[in-house]
Amino acid sequence: MTATMIDGKAFAAGLRERVGAAAATFTARAGRRPGLAVVLVGEDAASAVYVRSKGKATVASGMESIEHRLPADTTQDALIALVDALNADDAVDGILVQLPLPRHIDEQAVLIRIDPDKDVDGFHPVNAGRLATGMDGLVPCTPLGCILLLKDRHASLSGMEAVVIGRSNIVGKPMAQLLLKESCTVTTVHSRTRDVAGHVRRADIVVAAVGIPAFVRADWVKPGATVIDVGINRTDAGLVGDVDPAAAEVAGAMTPVPGGVGPMTIAVLMRNTLVAAHRRAGLPAPEGL
Ligand code: GUN
């Protein structure tokens, strides 16, 4: 068997198209464009690339991009003062502070200061709590992108065995919550799990987010399973996911790296900004996103 490769790039392009159309409707109704503020502290090269891509995607979606680039020696107090100013600015619907922050800044202290209703990364504990309790909130972009791909592949995820590999606050934990919300039976495996292969072998859905090249071996994958590879590992052999590409011989469907989950993250960030703008303006949530 050879897996259907899930085309995240095409799905993300479609999502961005729908967001762009809904953003135009918002602008006509609200008399202003949705606005996303992105804050970059320091000169990390990868972060600078991400921030540029986010700014471009924001403008391409018909939204206002507000960029703040601060020097690497910016104090935590100065960064928090900027977050406070963005919280108070009515033209700003979404705030994203690019991670990682320089070592002298406490990331949690900054993230907790962002207005939860502008927290388009979904990293604030209030949004984590809303997700865990089934309230409307903002959901982290990468796991939400994975769910959109899964729901595109399966009409219902109800009753499926899902195994999430990794327990980060950014991917693993919110991913498990989202799968639970879809009525999957969810297992989270991590570095202390005794028999990772044994768990993965039972899974109808595997989401790999460990950051170890080709960690999930082909012989761990149940024939026909849907495999979502969140890994983006830069190796001498180029960009490699967390799943051995040979797993595509066993899986029913699988995301490639690159071109799978990666393109979804920014598309979902655009979606989250649009959703935040609607909620802040008291407008009903846009449909079909
Ligand atoms: N750095 C790497 N990924 C992310 C992300 O999704 N959000 C933020 N804020 N920083 C990141």
Residues whose N, C-alpha, C, O or C-beta is under 5 A from the ligand:
A	BS01	GUN	L96 V97 Q98 L99 P100 D121
